[in-house]
């Protein structure tokens, strides 16, 4: 099932409203759903996509989610509406965790993400 950009945006809005106001502290750029797919540049031979990212740069602090990346995975894996909801919510919660850890001066999730990517790289090298 492929949700439209507008359907995904409406679902994201509902989910975002379910998070406590404290999660939005200093998130001055808010949450954006962008239309493009973002293939993971670290894995150009694989069908891996970046679903979302937490940004803290000269534009401020904000979360970007990539509709095209979700749509690409939905096509590959034949997602149901429930899959869309679970993936969208998990990605939003993940990016909020980056934000909250950033405010607290922590990097635990960054380190966990880096370890996961290193493990994936090693696995792909073994297979390739």
C-alpha positions, 0 to 999 in steps of 0.5 A: 500500500502506498500512502500519498504525501498528503495522507502521510503528512496528516498521519505525521501531524496526528503523531506529532501532536501526541508527543509532550510539549517538552519534546518541542523545547528549542526545536525551533524549526519544527518537523518537516515532511519532505517529498524526496527519497534520500538513499543512504550515501554510505551504502550506494549498492544497497536499497537503503534509505534515510527515513529521517534526520535530526538537524542542529545547524545554523538554521536551528534545530529541526527534524526532517522526514523523507516521504520518498524514502518511506514510499520506496521501502513501502514498495519494496516491502509491500507495506500495509497502513499499519506498517506506515504508521509503525515506521513513521512513528518509530522514525519520529520518536527516534529523531525526537530522541536525538533532539532530547539527547542533544539538549541534555548533552548526550550522544547515546543514540548517535553511538548506537546508530554508529554501531549499527551502521558499522555492523551492517557494513561488516555484514555486507563486506562478508556477503560481498 
